[in-house]
Amino acid sequence: MDENEVRQSVEQLQEKTELDEYFVYGYGSHHFWINQRISKGSVQYMKNRLFIVEF
């Protein structure tokens, strides 16, 4: 996958699920990262990232 495919996939996942309620995520200059929230809708999230996608 390239960066555009990753962004499109995340957007589709956002539309079909409650992704923002359970996870916090973002993009760096060459990667996508995601962390799990402590609980649904919580501002706090777990310290370790679930995964990083480099592109």
DOLUM-455678 format. One record per residue: residue in three letters; residue number from 1; x, y, z of N, C-alpha, C in turn. Coordinates in Angstrom, 2 decimals, decimal comma, always signed. Layout:
# DOLUM-455678
<atom><aa>Ala</aa><i>NUM</i><n_X>X</n_X><n_Y>Y</n_Y><n_Z>Z</n_Z><ca_X>X</ca_X><ca_Y>Y</ca_Y><ca_Z>Z</ca_Z><c_X>X</c_X><c_Y>Y</c_Y><c_Z>Z</c_Z></atom>
...
END
This chain:
# DOLUM-455678
<atom><aa>Met</aa><i>1</i><n_X>+0,84</n_X><n_Y>-1,19</n_Y><n_Z>+0,00</n_Z><ca_X>+0,00</ca_X><ca_Y>+0,00</ca_Y><ca_Z>+0,00</ca_Z><c_X>+0,88</c_X><c_Y>+1,24</c_Y><c_Z>+0,00</c_Z></atom>
<atom><aa>Asp</aa><i>2</i><n_X>+0,40</n_X><n_Y>+2,27</n_Y><n_Z>-0,64</n_Z><ca_X>+1,08</ca_X><ca_Y>+3,54</ca_Y><ca_Z>-0,56</ca_Z><c_X>+0,31</c_X><c_Y>+4,46</c_Y><c_Z>+0,40</c_Z></atom>
<atom><aa>Glu</aa><i>3</i><n_X>+0,80</n_X><n_Y>+5,65</n_Y><n_Z>+0,61</n_Z><ca_X>+0,18</ca_X><ca_Y>+6,57</ca_Y><ca_Z>+1,58</ca_Z><c_X>-1,28</c_X><c_Y>+6,85</c_Y><c_Z>+1,26</c_Z></atom>
<atom><aa>Asn</aa><i>4</i><n_X>-1,61</n_X><n_Y>+7,08</n_Y><n_Z>+0,01</n_Z><ca_X>-3,00</ca_X><ca_Y>+7,37</ca_Y><ca_Z>-0,35</ca_Z><c_X>-3,93</c_X><c_Y>+6,20</c_Y><c_Z>-0,04</c_Z></atom>
<atom><aa>Glu</aa><i>5</i><n_X>-3,48</n_X><n_Y>+4,99</n_Y><n_Z>-0,29</n_Z><ca_X>-4,29</ca_X><ca_Y>+3,82</ca_Y><ca_Z>+0,00</ca_Z><c_X>-4,51</c_X><c_Y>+3,66</c_Y><c_Z>+1,51</c_Z></atom>
<atom><aa>Val</aa><i>6</i><n_X>-3,49</n_X><n_Y>+3,95</n_Y><n_Z>+2,30</n_Z><ca_X>-3,63</ca_X><ca_Y>+3,89</ca_Y><ca_Z>+3,75</ca_Z><c_X>-4,65</c_X><c_Y>+4,92</c_Y><c_Z>+4,21</c_Z></atom>
<atom><aa>Arg</aa><i>7</i><n_X>-4,53</n_X><n_Y>+6,15</n_Y><n_Z>+3,72</n_Z><ca_X>-5,47</ca_X><ca_Y>+7,21</ca_Y><ca_Z>+4,12</ca_Z><c_X>-6,90</c_X><c_Y>+6,88</c_Y><c_Z>+3,71</c_Z></atom>
<atom><aa>Gln</aa><i>8</i><n_X>-7,09</n_X><n_Y>+6,36</n_Y><n_Z>+2,52</n_Z><ca_X>-8,43</ca_X><ca_Y>+5,98</ca_Y><ca_Z>+2,06</ca_Z><c_X>-9,01</c_X><c_Y>+4,85</c_Y><c_Z>+2,90</c_Z></atom>
<atom><aa>Ser</aa><i>9</i><n_X>-8,19</n_X><n_Y>+3,89</n_Y><n_Z>+3,24</n_Z><ca_X>-8,64</ca_X><ca_Y>+2,76</ca_Y><ca_Z>+4,07</ca_Z><c_X>-9,06</c_X><c_Y>+3,24</c_Y><c_Z>+5,46</c_Z></atom>
<atom><aa>Val</aa><i>10</i><n_X>-8,30</n_X><n_Y>+4,13</n_Y><n_Z>+6,05</n_Z><ca_X>-8,63</ca_X><ca_Y>+4,65</ca_Y><ca_Z>+7,37</ca_Z><c_X>-9,92</c_X><c_Y>+5,46</c_Y><c_Z>+7,29</c_Z></atom>
<atom><aa>Glu</aa><i>11</i><n_X>-10,10</n_X><n_Y>+6,27</n_Y><n_Z>+6,26</n_Z><ca_X>-11,34</ca_X><ca_Y>+7,04</ca_Y><ca_Z>+6,09</ca_Z><c_X>-12,55</c_X><c_Y>+6,11</c_Y><c_Z>+5,97</c_Z></atom>
<atom><aa>Gln</aa><i>12</i><n_X>-12,42</n_X><n_Y>+5,04</n_Y><n_Z>+5,21</n_Z><ca_X>-13,52</ca_X><ca_Y>+4,08</ca_Y><ca_Z>+5,06</ca_Z><c_X>-13,82</c_X><c_Y>+3,41</c_Y><c_Z>+6,39</c_Z></atom>
<atom><aa>Leu</aa><i>13</i><n_X>-12,79</n_X><n_Y>+3,05</n_Y><n_Z>+7,13</n_Z><ca_X>-12,97</ca_X><ca_Y>+2,43</ca_Y><ca_Z>+8,43</ca_Z><c_X>-13,66</c_X><c_Y>+3,40</c_Y><c_Z>+9,39</c_Z></atom>
<atom><aa>Gln</aa><i>14</i><n_X>-13,30</n_X><n_Y>+4,67</n_Y><n_Z>+9,33</n_Z><ca_X>-13,94</ca_X><ca_Y>+5,70</ca_Y><ca_Z>+10,16</ca_Z><c_X>-15,43</c_X><c_Y>+5,77</c_Y><c_Z>+9,89</c_Z></atom>
<atom><aa>Glu</aa><i>15</i><n_X>-15,81</n_X><n_Y>+5,72</n_Y><n_Z>+8,62</n_Z><ca_X>-17,21</ca_X><ca_Y>+5,84</ca_Y><ca_Z>+8,23</ca_Z><c_X>-18,04</c_X><c_Y>+4,62</c_Y><c_Z>+8,64</c_Z></atom>
<atom><aa>Lys</aa><i>16</i><n_X>-17,42</n_X><n_Y>+3,45</n_Y><n_Z>+8,68</n_Z><ca_X>-18,16</ca_X><ca_Y>+2,20</ca_Y><ca_Z>+8,92</ca_Z><c_X>-18,11</c_X><c_Y>+1,72</c_Y><c_Z>+10,37</c_Z></atom>
<atom><aa>Thr</aa><i>17</i><n_X>-17,21</n_X><n_Y>+2,29</n_Y><n_Z>+11,17</n_Z><ca_X>-17,05</ca_X><ca_Y>+1,83</ca_Y><ca_Z>+12,56</ca_Z><c_X>-16,94</c_X><c_Y>+3,03</c_Y><c_Z>+13,49</c_Z></atom>
<atom><aa>Glu</aa><i>18</i><n_X>-16,79</n_X><n_Y>+2,76</n_Y><n_Z>+14,77</n_Z><ca_X>-16,55</ca_X><ca_Y>+3,79</ca_Y><ca_Z>+15,77</ca_Z><c_X>-15,06</c_X><c_Y>+3,90</c_Y><c_Z>+16,06</c_Z></atom>
<atom><aa>Leu</aa><i>19</i><n_X>-14,26</n_X><n_Y>+3,95</n_Y><n_Z>+15,01</n_Z><ca_X>-12,80</ca_X><ca_Y>+3,96</ca_Y><ca_Z>+15,12</ca_Z><c_X>-12,32</c_X><c_Y>+5,04</c_Y><c_Z>+16,11</c_Z></atom>
<atom><aa>Asp</aa><i>20</i><n_X>-12,86</n_X><n_Y>+6,24</n_Y><n_Z>+16,01</n_Z><ca_X>-12,41</ca_X><ca_Y>+7,35</ca_Y><ca_Z>+16,86</ca_Z><c_X>-12,77</c_X><c_Y>+7,15</c_Y><c_Z>+18,33</c_Z></atom>
<atom><aa>Glu</aa><i>21</i><n_X>-13,76</n_X><n_Y>+6,33</n_Y><n_Z>+18,61</n_Z><ca_X>-14,16</ca_X><ca_Y>+6,08</ca_Y><ca_Z>+20,00</ca_Z><c_X>-13,18</c_X><c_Y>+5,16</c_Y><c_Z>+20,72</c_Z></atom>
<atom><aa>Tyr</aa><i>22</i><n_X>-12,54</n_X><n_Y>+4,27</n_Y><n_Z>+19,98</n_Z><ca_X>-11,67</ca_X><ca_Y>+3,26</ca_Y><ca_Z>+20,58</ca_Z><c_X>-10,18</c_X><c_Y>+3,46</c_Y><c_Z>+20,35</c_Z></atom>
<atom><aa>Phe</aa><i>23</i><n_X>-9,85</n_X><n_Y>+4,31</n_Y><n_Z>+19,36</n_Z><ca_X>-8,45</ca_X><ca_Y>+4,48</ca_Y><ca_Z>+19,01</ca_Z><c_X>-8,11</c_X><c_Y>+5,94</c_Y><c_Z>+18,76</c_Z></atom>
<atom><aa>Val</aa><i>24</i><n_X>-6,87</n_X><n_Y>+6,30</n_Y><n_Z>+19,01</n_Z><ca_X>-6,32</ca_X><ca_Y>+7,60</ca_Y><ca_Z>+18,64</ca_Z><c_X>-5,22</c_X><c_Y>+7,30</c_Y><c_Z>+17,63</c_Z></atom>
<atom><aa>Tyr</aa><i>25</i><n_X>-5,15</n_X><n_Y>+8,09</n_Y><n_Z>+16,57</n_Z><ca_X>-4,22</ca_X><ca_Y>+7,78</ca_Y><ca_Z>+15,49</ca_Z><c_X>-3,84</c_X><c_Y>+9,07</c_Y><c_Z>+14,76</c_Z></atom>
<atom><aa>Gly</aa><i>26</i><n_X>-2,82</n_X><n_Y>+8,96</n_Y><n_Z>+13,94</n_Z><ca_X>-2,38</ca_X><ca_Y>+10,13</ca_Y><ca_Z>+13,19</ca_Z><c_X>-1,34</c_X><c_Y>+9,75</c_Y><c_Z>+12,16</c_Z></atom>
<atom><aa>Tyr</aa><i>27</i><n_X>-0,86</n_X><n_Y>+10,76</n_Y><n_Z>+11,49</n_Z><ca_X>+0,10</ca_X><ca_Y>+10,57</ca_Y><ca_Z>+10,42</ca_Z><c_X>+1,35</c_X><c_Y>+11,40</c_Y><c_Z>+10,71</c_Z></atom>
<atom><aa>Gly</aa><i>28</i><n_X>+2,50</n_X><n_Y>+10,79</n_Y><n_Z>+10,46</n_Z><ca_X>+3,76</ca_X><ca_Y>+11,50</ca_Y><ca_Z>+10,47</ca_Z><c_X>+4,13</c_X><c_Y>+11,78</c_Y><c_Z>+9,03</c_Z></atom>
<atom><aa>Ser</aa><i>29</i><n_X>+5,30</n_X><n_Y>+12,29</n_Y><n_Z>+8,81</n_Z><ca_X>+5,71</ca_X><ca_Y>+12,62</ca_Y><ca_Z>+7,44</ca_Z><c_X>+5,84</c_X><c_Y>+11,38</c_Y><c_Z>+6,56</c_Z></atom>
<atom><aa>His</aa><i>30</i><n_X>+6,13</n_X><n_Y>+10,22</n_Y><n_Z>+7,16</n_Z><ca_X>+6,29</ca_X><ca_Y>+9,00</ca_Y><ca_Z>+6,37</ca_Z><c_X>+5,67</c_X><c_Y>+7,78</c_Y><c_Z>+7,04</c_Z></atom>
<atom><aa>His</aa><i>31</i><n_X>+4,68</n_X><n_Y>+8,00</n_Y><n_Z>+7,91</n_Z><ca_X>+4,07</ca_X><ca_Y>+6,87</ca_Y><ca_Z>+8,60</ca_Z><c_X>+2,67</c_X><c_Y>+7,19</c_Y><c_Z>+9,14</c_Z></atom>
<atom><aa>Phe</aa><i>32</i><n_X>+1,93</n_X><n_Y>+6,14</n_Y><n_Z>+9,45</n_Z><ca_X>+0,64</ca_X><ca_Y>+6,21</ca_Y><ca_Z>+10,13</ca_Z><c_X>+0,81</c_X><c_Y>+5,43</c_Y><c_Z>+11,43</c_Z></atom>
<atom><aa>Trp</aa><i>33</i><n_X>+0,26</n_X><n_Y>+5,94</n_Y><n_Z>+12,53</n_Z><ca_X>+0,36</ca_X><ca_Y>+5,27</ca_Y><ca_Z>+13,82</ca_Z><c_X>-1,01</c_X><c_Y>+5,18</c_Y><c_Z>+14,46</c_Z></atom>
<atom><aa>Ile</aa><i>34</i><n_X>-1,18</n_X><n_Y>+4,21</n_Y><n_Z>+15,38</n_Z><ca_X>-2,46</ca_X><ca_Y>+4,06</ca_Y><ca_Z>+16,08</ca_Z><c_X>-2,22</c_X><c_Y>+3,52</c_Y><c_Z>+17,49</c_Z></atom>
<atom><aa>Asn</aa><i>35</i><n_X>-2,94</n_X><n_Y>+4,09</n_Y><n_Z>+18,45</n_Z><ca_X>-2,92</ca_X><ca_Y>+3,66</ca_Y><ca_Z>+19,85</ca_Z><c_X>-4,35</c_X><c_Y>+3,36</c_Y><c_Z>+20,27</c_Z></atom>
<atom><aa>Gln</aa><i>36</i><n_X>-4,49</n_X><n_Y>+2,43</n_Y><n_Z>+21,20</n_Z><ca_X>-5,80</ca_X><ca_Y>+2,10</ca_Y><ca_Z>+21,74</ca_Z><c_X>-6,13</c_X><c_Y>+3,01</c_Y><c_Z>+22,91</c_Z></atom>
<atom><aa>Arg</aa><i>37</i><n_X>-7,38</n_X><n_Y>+3,50</n_Y><n_Z>+22,95</n_Z><ca_X>-7,82</ca_X><ca_Y>+4,31</ca_Y><ca_Z>+24,09</ca_Z><c_X>-8,00</c_X><c_Y>+3,40</c_Y><c_Z>+25,31</c_Z></atom>
<atom><aa>Ile</aa><i>38</i><n_X>-7,89</n_X><n_Y>+3,99</n_Y><n_Z>+26,52</n_Z><ca_X>-8,06</ca_X><ca_Y>+3,24</ca_Y><ca_Z>+27,76</ca_Z><c_X>-9,47</c_X><c_Y>+2,64</c_Y><c_Z>+27,82</c_Z></atom>
<atom><aa>Ser</aa><i>39</i><n_X>-10,47</n_X><n_Y>+3,42</n_Y><n_Z>+27,46</n_Z><ca_X>-11,85</ca_X><ca_Y>+2,96</ca_Y><ca_Z>+27,37</ca_Z><c_X>-12,55</c_X><c_Y>+3,77</c_Y><c_Z>+26,28</c_Z></atom>
<atom><aa>Lys</aa><i>40</i><n_X>-13,71</n_X><n_Y>+3,32</n_Y><n_Z>+25,86</n_Z><ca_X>-14,43</ca_X><ca_Y>+3,97</ca_Y><ca_Z>+24,78</ca_Z><c_X>-14,61</c_X><c_Y>+5,46</c_Y><c_Z>+25,06</c_Z></atom>
<atom><aa>Gly</aa><i>41</i><n_X>-14,17</n_X><n_Y>+6,29</n_Y><n_Z>+24,12</n_Z><ca_X>-14,33</ca_X><ca_Y>+7,73</ca_Y><ca_Z>+24,23</ca_Z><c_X>-13,36</c_X><c_Y>+8,43</c_Y><c_Z>+25,17</c_Z></atom>
<atom><aa>Ser</aa><i>42</i><n_X>-12,48</n_X><n_Y>+7,69</n_Y><n_Z>+25,82</n_Z><ca_X>-11,54</ca_X><ca_Y>+8,27</ca_Y><ca_Z>+26,77</ca_Z><c_X>-10,51</c_X><c_Y>+9,16</c_Y><c_Z>+26,06</c_Z></atom>
<atom><aa>Val</aa><i>43</i><n_X>-10,08</n_X><n_Y>+10,19</n_Y><n_Z>+26,74</n_Z><ca_X>-9,01</ca_X><ca_Y>+11,04</ca_Y><ca_Z>+26,22</ca_Z><c_X>-7,67</c_X><c_Y>+10,34</c_Y><c_Z>+26,39</c_Z></atom>
<atom><aa>Gln</aa><i>44</i><n_X>-7,56</n_X><n_Y>+9,53</n_Y><n_Z>+27,43</n_Z><ca_X>-6,31</ca_X><ca_Y>+8,81</ca_Y><ca_Z>+27,70</ca_Z><c_X>-6,22</c_X><c_Y>+7,58</c_Y><c_Z>+26,80</c_Z></atom>
<atom><aa>Tyr</aa><i>45</i><n_X>-4,99</n_X><n_Y>+7,24</n_Y><n_Z>+26,46</n_Z><ca_X>-4,77</ca_X><ca_Y>+6,07</ca_Y><ca_Z>+25,63</ca_Z><c_X>-3,54</c_X><c_Y>+5,32</c_Y><c_Z>+26,11</c_Z></atom>
<atom><aa>Met</aa><i>46</i><n_X>-3,45</n_X><n_Y>+4,07</n_Y><n_Z>+25,71</n_Z><ca_X>-2,34</ca_X><ca_Y>+3,23</ca_Y><ca_Z>+26,14</ca_Z><c_X>-1,02</c_X><c_Y>+3,74</c_Y><c_Z>+25,58</c_Z></atom>
<atom><aa>Lys</aa><i>47</i><n_X>+0,01</n_X><n_Y>+3,60</n_Y><n_Z>+26,37</n_Z><ca_X>+1,32</ca_X><ca_Y>+4,16</ca_Y><ca_Z>+26,05</ca_Z><c_X>+1,95</c_X><c_Y>+3,57</c_Y><c_Z>+24,78</c_Z></atom>
<atom><aa>Asn</aa><i>48</i><n_X>+1,85</n_X><n_Y>+2,26</n_Y><n_Z>+24,59</n_Z><ca_X>+2,49</ca_X><ca_Y>+1,60</ca_Y><ca_Z>+23,45</ca_Z><c_X>+1,58</c_X><c_Y>+1,62</c_Y><c_Z>+22,23</c_Z></atom>
<atom><aa>Arg</aa><i>49</i><n_X>+2,16</n_X><n_Y>+1,91</n_Y><n_Z>+21,09</n_Z><ca_X>+1,40</ca_X><ca_Y>+1,91</ca_Y><ca_Z>+19,84</ca_Z><c_X>+1,03</c_X><c_Y>+0,49</c_Y><c_Z>+19,45</c_Z></atom>
<atom><aa>Leu</aa><i>50</i><n_X>-0,15</n_X><n_Y>+0,35</n_Y><n_Z>+18,84</n_Z><ca_X>-0,55</ca_X><ca_Y>-0,96</ca_Y><ca_Z>+18,33</ca_Z><c_X>+0,26</c_X><c_Y>-1,32</c_Y><c_Z>+17,10</c_Z></atom>
<atom><aa>Phe</aa><i>51</i><n_X>+0,40</n_X><n_Y>-0,35</n_Y><n_Z>+16,21</n_Z><ca_X>+1,23</ca_X><ca_Y>-0,58</ca_Y><ca_Z>+15,04</ca_Z><c_X>+1,56</c_X><c_Y>+0,73</c_Y><c_Z>+14,35</c_Z></atom>
<atom><aa>Ile</aa><i>52</i><n_X>+2,55</n_X><n_Y>+0,66</n_Y><n_Z>+13,50</n_Z><ca_X>+2,98</ca_X><ca_Y>+1,79</ca_Y><ca_Z>+12,68</ca_Z><c_X>+3,07</c_X><c_Y>+1,28</c_Y><c_Z>+11,24</c_Z></atom>
<atom><aa>Val</aa><i>53</i><n_X>+2,54</n_X><n_Y>+2,05</n_Y><n_Z>+10,31</n_Z><ca_X>+2,64</ca_X><ca_Y>+1,74</ca_Y><ca_Z>+8,90</ca_Z><c_X>+3,59</c_X><c_Y>+2,77</c_Y><c_Z>+8,28</c_Z></atom>
<atom><aa>Glu</aa><i>54</i><n_X>+4,69</n_X><n_Y>+2,31</n_Y><n_Z>+7,74</n_Z><ca_X>+5,64</ca_X><ca_Y>+3,22</ca_Y><ca_Z>+7,11</ca_Z><c_X>+5,39</c_X><c_Y>+3,24</c_Y><c_Z>+5,60</c_Z></atom>
<atom><aa>Phe</aa><i>55</i><n_X>+5,46</n_X><n_Y>+4,44</n_Y><n_Z>+5,02</n_Z><ca_X>+5,30</ca_X><ca_Y>+4,57</ca_Y><ca_Z>+3,56</ca_Z><c_X>+6,26</c_X><c_Y>+5,58</c_Y><c_Z>+3,04</c_Z></atom>
END
